[in-house]
C-alpha cells in the first residue's frame, strides 16, 4: 500500500460503517411505519358487526363510491345503506340471485371509505339462501367448483335450522 492511500484507509472504514448503520436504522423505521399505516388490509372486528334488514333499492356491479366490487343499496327504516358484497364473478348479483326489490339481511362491519360509510358484508341472507361472503377476519371467501347445483359454491343444499328468513328455511351457501 502506498503512503498516499494509507491515510485515507481509516476514513474510508469509518465512513462505510456510518453508512451501513444509517441504512439499517432507516430500513427499520420504514418497516415500522409501514406496519402502523397499512391500509390495504382493513381490520375487521366482529364485536363491531351490525345487522341491516331491508329491501334492495339498487345494485351496482362496480362500486363508484367505496371499494371496487358489487354494492347493493339497501332501503331500511332508517334510510339507505351501501353494502359491499365483494369483488369478482363469485359476488356478482347473478351468481347470488339478487334483484331490485328483494328482501335481504346483511351482517357486517361499517367502514368509512373516503367520505362514505360502507357496510363490509360478511353474511348475506335472502329469502331462500344464506351466503357467507367473508370470514371472521373480514377476508373474502372464494369458492371452488365441487359439482354443486350452482357453480362457485362451496356448500349447497344444507338445511340449517334457525338460520332461515321469515319466508321459510334457507340454504347455506358459502365459498364466495
Beta strands, then each sheet from edge to edge (+ up, - down):
strand 1: 49-60
strand 2: 70-76
strand 3: 79-86
strand 4: 103-113
strand 5: 116-126
strand 6: 129-132
strand 7: 158-159
strand 8: 171-173
sheet 1: 7+ 8- 6- 5+ 3+ 2- 1+ 4-
end
